[in-house]
Amino acid sequence: MKILLKKVHAYFYRYSVAAFFIILWPLLYFFSRNPARYPAMNRMRKVWGVLSSSIAGIFYTFSYEEKIDWSRTYIICPNHTSNLDITAASLLVKNNFCFIGKEELLNNFVTRLSFQTVDIPVNRESKMSSFRAFKTAAERLQQGMSLVIFPEGKIPDDFPPRLHEFKNGPFRLAIEHKVPIIPVTTLNAWQILWDTGLERGSSPGICKVYVHRPIETSNLTVADADALRDEVYNIINSKFESYVNR
């Protein structure tokens, strides 16, 4: 009975995401038509995330290692265990931003609009697609947009989840453009809704997100990309494992 109720809740959450997308679609569409309106589109995405989560009893809290200066441009690198991570990242970032995500999101009813406009789709199996995506990402950074990139590249299949190997792209990009990286550890989103929620269901709860201090890259070279990747991995993994094993 418990798993049945959790699956009902997961479907309720999914339908709330779709319902509020439909309600807000005229505004989202209008703001998506011009890059100058992307900041307004992002504000609407925050509203969409809050409404669709709150009605399902899902909320978010953020703890900071130090105060973030949101007048600067960042690459934000969270771990990825849940679809809730996307809403959490949207609520976290206080300046204009975009996501880099898998190309399949262009086929999703509720993510197609954003990935045709403000966000950046990438097929990581294609070198050409990856090149185009990171070229666009570089242009967005130069325009002052922060990037949200899940460096694992996917939600891993393990349950309970563990942190998987990071891709190099975000770290090379950060170094090449002298942009700080913010490691972010989503601690318990997987306990509320793991992956899409369709296998194990979901439940109301508070997603706890820990925001680490930014790592400066102005003194690094591309040769330091692997070391930076490993540093961010260890920061996130240490925090995540300390929570899971507490």
C-alpha positions, -999 to +999 in steps of 0.1 A: +000+000+000+028+024+008+045+020-025+011+025-042+006+058-024+041+069-033+035+062-070+002+080-069+020+110-054+047+108-082+020+109-108+003+138-090+036+157-090+042+150-127+007+161-137+011+193-116+043+201-135+024+196-168-007+215-156+012+246-144+033+245-176+001+247-197-012+275-174+020+295-177+027+286-214+015+319-229+040+339-207+068+313-211+063+314-249+062+352-251+094+355-230+111+328-250+108+347-283+136+372-276+169+366-258+164+400-241+134+384-223+152+353-211+156+368-175+118+371-174+115+336-187+137+323-160+116+341-134+086+324-148+104+290-145+110+297-109+073+304-104+064+272-123+088+252-102+075+266-069+038+261-078+042+226-092+063+214-062+044+232-035+010+217-045+026+183-041+040+192-007+076+195-019+097+224-008+134+235-009+159+248+016+194+262+008+224+263+031+255+282+020+292+278+029+295+315+022+274+342+007+273+342-032+278+374-051+252+370-078+264+400-097+291+376-111+287+349-137+292+313-126+291+277-138+270+258-113+277+221-109+252+200-089+251+163-084+221+147-100+198+121-083+163+135-091+142+155-114+137+178-085+174+189-089+163+210-119+138+230-099+163+233-070+189+247-094+164+272-109+155+285-075+192+287-064+205+309-092+197+345-087+210+359-120+202+351-156+210+315-164+206+285-187+209+247-184+230+224-206+211+191-208+207+160-229+193+163-264+163+140-256+148+169-236+139+185-270+113+157-273+097+163-238+064+182-237+074+204-208+111+209-216+110+214-254+103+251-253+132+260-230+157+237-249+147+253-282+154+287-268+172+296-235+187+262-227+214+242-246+208+207-258+237+183-263+242+148-275+273+137-256+279+108-279+284+132-308+316+153-309+300+177-333+270+182-310+292+186-280+313+212-299+283+232-309+268+230-274+300+243-257+304+270-283+269+282-275+277+279-237+308+300-242+287+327-259+262+327-231+290+331-205+303+361-225+268+375-223+268+372-185+246+342-182+254+316-156+254+280-167+239+250-148+256+218-158+251+184-141+287+171-145+276+134-142+257+139-174+227+119-163+209+105-132+227+073-125+209+040-120+222+032-085+198+032-056+207+044-030+226+068-054+263+074-054+282+101-072+295+090-106+324+101-127+323+138-139+326+149-175+355+173-183+335+199-203+323+222-175+357+225-160+375+233-193+348+258-200+353+275-166+390+277-170+389+290-206+365+318-197+379+325-162+345+318-146+342+305-110+326+272-104+300+267-077+298+230-065+263+222-052+253+191-032+216+181-034+215+160-003+181+143-001+161+150-032+165+113-041+147+103-009+117+124-019+117+116-056+144+094-071+150+099-108+116+105-124+097+089-094+080+064-116+098+034-102+098+041-065+072+068-063+076+101-043+065+118-012+061+153+003+092+166+019+119+193+020+148+190-004+180+201+013+206+218-009+241+227+002+259+254-018+297+253-015+319+283-018+328+293-054+361+280-068+381+307-087+396+297-120+414+329-130+448+315-120+443+281-137+452+268-172+435+242-193+461+217-180+445+221-146+410+210-159+413+174-146+425+186-112+396+211-110+372+183-120+385+160-092+384+188-067+348+196-074+340+158-074+356+154-040+338+184-025+304+172-036+310+135-028+323+142+007+292+163+016+269+138-001+284+107+016+284+124+050+247+129+046+238+095+033+260+077+059+251+098+089 
